[in-house]
Amino acid sequence: FSFKLFDVSGHEVMRAFLQRAGKQYLTMVITMPKDYIMDQEGLCGNFNCDMADDAKNDAQQAHFEVQFADSLFTGDPPAVNAVGPVVPDDDPQMLAKTEQCEEEGVLDALGEACGADILYNSAESQEIIDAYKAFGPLYANV
């Protein structure tokens, strides 16, 4: 799945790409534009394209630590409630959309997520495919 987040004035501030990686894991990549008025800083660095200044020492890392009481991931896992239809991986429509994505240049590792996005979203297929193709090089380097 891919998401675009916008601020109140309509400017895109973040893209998030989420892919199921097994029954218990998700892969998520977040991208943000580099043209903010204020400097950025976080666990992923400062988005200035200089990896040399992104390392965090123990004190800096501790600043970002989420306390157990504030964590969203405490206690028993919540019950899973699917939102919308659940399409099996071997569904003919799912297979066709996945194949369409991969034939148009989406990385094989992202093909299933691309196909699912086409099935679940009202956006144009080509728009979704283009987003996955643009994201592919970043995903491949993670």
Disulfide bonds with the S-S distance in Angstrom:
Cys101-Cys114 2.16
